[in-house]
Amino acid sequence: MRPKLIRTYLSTEDPGIVPKIERKLSKLYESDKITEKEFKNSVDLAGNIFTEIRDRRLTPIVVTCYDRTAFQLKNNNDVRISIDTSLALIPLRNREFPTSEQLLDMERFDFPYAILEIKLRKEAPHWIDELLAKNWLTKMPKFSKFCQGCSHWFPTKLREYPYWMKTEEIAAHIL
């Protein structure tokens, strides 16, 4: 989705945004890049998300920016790995979705860690257990960049801190 379309989608300025998304998805379907089921599910999802944003009057409050490097075998997605570095957590105090250029000049918190995510479709290969055993990584299931941004910028608005913020060793570096 182009940034202009995302801003319109998130601000719910244009009730015709879902048909626009449907037309874009239709082109993907017609060119055999997605299946009919994926097309229908994506259109339904876009409509449901738009409805939730509009009806609940949701607005963005945190933007996460990062550099991602991804790894996967060409013919197999049993193991997918991504490494996110240079994670910046940016508060949106005026609740407007900024352009890429505006993000460069905004207040930010630079997260001091890289985030390694491993997604598995089957049982974990032995090398993953070996990597974890070396204590080079800290296992953080369900870590959320968004929740981290909210806990950093809007701590008084949270009902509960993310569990990783309750670990003194981690919290000392990211508060």
Residue, then its C-alpha position, 0 to 999 in steps of 0.5 A: m500500500r502506498p503511504k498516501l493510501i495508508r494515511t487515508y485508510l488510517s484517518t478514515e477520511d475516505p469511505g471509498i478506501v475499501p473499494k480502492i483496496e479491493r481494486k488493487l487486490s483484484k489486480l493481484y488476483e487477476s495476475d495470479k499473484i494471490t488465490e481467490k481465497e486470499f483475495k476474499n480474505s484480504v478484502d474482508l480483512a481490509g473492510n473489518i479493519f477499516t470498520e474498527i478504526r472508524d467505529r472506535r475512532l482509533t488513531p495511530i500513537v506510535v510509529t516504529c521504524y527499523d531496518r529488516t534483513a530477512f532470510q529464507l530458503k528459496n524453495n522452503n519456508d519451514v524456517r524464516i528469520s528476520i533481524d530488525t536493527s536501528l529500531a526507532l520508536i516515535p510518538l505521534r502526539n498530534r495523532e496524525f500519520p506523518t510522511s517519511e520526511q517528517l519522521l526524520d525530524m521527529e522525537r524518537f527513542d532508539f531501541p538499544y537491541a536488535i530483534l531476531e525473529i524466527k518463525l517455524r512451520k515445523e519443529a525447531p532445527h537443532w541449531i536454534d536450540e544451540l544458538l539459544a544455549k550460548n546465551w547470546l540471545t534473550k528469548m522474548p516470546k510475543f515481543s511487540k515493537f508497538c507495545q514497547g513504544c507505548s510503554h516508553w512514550f505513554p506509560t501512564k496510559l497502560r493498564e499493564y507493562p509488557y512482561w519484558m519490562k518487568t525484567e530488571e536486566i532488560a528494563a534498565h536498558i530500555l526505559 
